[in-house]
Amino acid sequence: MNYKIVFLGLSLFLYGIALALPCLLFNVFPIDSISGNPSDPSNVYAMKGIELTFFGMIGLLFLQIPAIGWLANPIYWLGCITFMMGRYRFSAIAGIAAILIGFGGTFSGFWFNLPADSGGVSELALSQFLLGFWLWLAAPGVIALGSVISLLKQPARLTASSN
């Protein structure tokens, strides 16, 4: 069995599971609240990966800073395509870039609250990363790892072709 199919399959499996699982835990609080704490401690919302994918695209349209993390998705898909094409340097860079952009953009959600409704009554404050988020970041990590392994397996071909 081709190892590229194994790496791609594992990566897509992790990505798919991440879409189905809760990824981020938000505290929901009214905008007119004086303190940054929610008025009701049970007023939390766990957002699934598929919701984040949809709302991330919308967040980019409305220039929400944490939505920058959504840009890791097209970079991840580009990494998958280039990995299967055998362009391992590019796919390794794309995988690492997807991890950095995804983590950095989403991490900024701890400082920038997001609108929770269309009426402007409440906001979402990021409080915790959940399992789905880490699996989402692991998916491009698997592609990057497979790319690095592929690059390490072919140094003889690279030096022979450069002579």
SVG drawing of the C-alpha trace seen along z (x, -y; Angstrom):
<svg xmlns="http://www.w3.org/2000/svg" viewBox="-32 -48 59 50">
<polyline fill="none" stroke="black" stroke-width="0.4" points="0.0,0.0 1.3,-3.4 2.3,-5.4 1.0,-8.6 -2.5,-7.2 -2.1,-6.3 -0.9,-9.8 -3.6,-11.4 -6.3,-9.1 -5.3,-9.6 -5.2,-13.4 -8.6,-13.5 -10.0,-11.2 -8.8,-13.6 -10.2,-16.6 -13.6,-14.9 -13.7,-14.0 -12.8,-17.5 -15.7,-18.9 -18.1,-16.6 -16.7,-17.3 -17.0,-20.4 -13.9,-22.5 -14.2,-25.7 -16.0,-26.5 -17.4,-30.1 -18.9,-32.0 -22.0,-33.9 -22.5,-37.3 -24.6,-40.4 -22.8,-43.3 -23.9,-45.8 -22.4,-43.6 -19.8,-45.6 -17.6,-42.6 -16.2,-40.3 -17.7,-37.3 -21.0,-35.7 -23.9,-36.5 -24.8,-32.8 -22.0,-30.3 -24.0,-27.7 -24.4,-30.2 -21.7,-28.5 -21.7,-27.3 -19.6,-24.6 -19.2,-25.2 -18.6,-22.2 -16.1,-22.2 -18.6,-22.4 -20.2,-25.5 -16.8,-27.1 -16.1,-26.4 -19.3,-28.2 -19.0,-31.0 -15.3,-31.5 -16.1,-32.3 -18.7,-34.8 -16.3,-36.2 -13.8,-36.9 -16.4,-38.8 -17.1,-41.0 -13.4,-41.4 -13.5,-39.5 -9.8,-39.0 -10.2,-35.5 -11.7,-34.4 -8.1,-34.6 -7.8,-31.1 -10.2,-29.9 -7.6,-30.6 -5.9,-27.4 -8.5,-25.4 -7.7,-26.3 -4.0,-26.1 -4.5,-22.6 -6.4,-21.5 -3.6,-23.0 -1.1,-21.0 -3.1,-17.8 -3.2,-18.4 0.5,-19.2 1.4,-16.2 -0.4,-13.8 1.4,-15.5 4.7,-14.8 5.7,-18.4 6.8,-17.6 8.6,-20.8 5.5,-22.9 3.1,-20.5 5.4,-20.5 5.4,-24.4 1.6,-24.4 1.0,-22.0 3.1,-24.0 1.6,-27.3 -1.9,-25.9 -1.0,-24.9 0.5,-28.3 -2.3,-30.3 -5.1,-28.1 -3.7,-28.2 -2.7,-31.9 -5.9,-33.2 -8.1,-31.1 -5.9,-32.0 -6.7,-35.6 -10.2,-34.8 -9.2,-35.0 -8.7,-38.8 -11.4,-39.6 -15.0,-38.7 -17.3,-37.6 -20.9,-38.6 -23.3,-36.0 -26.5,-37.2 -27.7,-39.4 -29.3,-41.9 -26.0,-42.9 -27.3,-41.8 -24.6,-39.4 -21.1,-38.3 -19.0,-35.1 -15.8,-35.1 -13.5,-32.1 -12.8,-30.2 -11.3,-26.9 -10.0,-24.8 -11.7,-21.4 -10.7,-18.1 -12.0,-18.9 -9.7,-21.9 -6.6,-19.8 -7.7,-17.2 -8.2,-20.0 -4.7,-21.1 -3.4,-17.5 -4.7,-17.0 -2.2,-19.4 0.4,-18.2 0.0,-14.7 0.5,-16.1 3.6,-18.0 5.0,-14.9 4.3,-12.8 6.0,-15.4 9.1,-15.6 9.3,-11.8 9.0,-11.8 11.7,-14.4 14.0,-12.4 13.4,-9.3 14.6,-10.8 18.0,-12.6 19.8,-10.2 17.5,-11.1 18.0,-14.8 21.8,-14.7 21.8,-12.4 19.5,-14.7 21.5,-17.8 24.8,-16.4"/>
</svg>
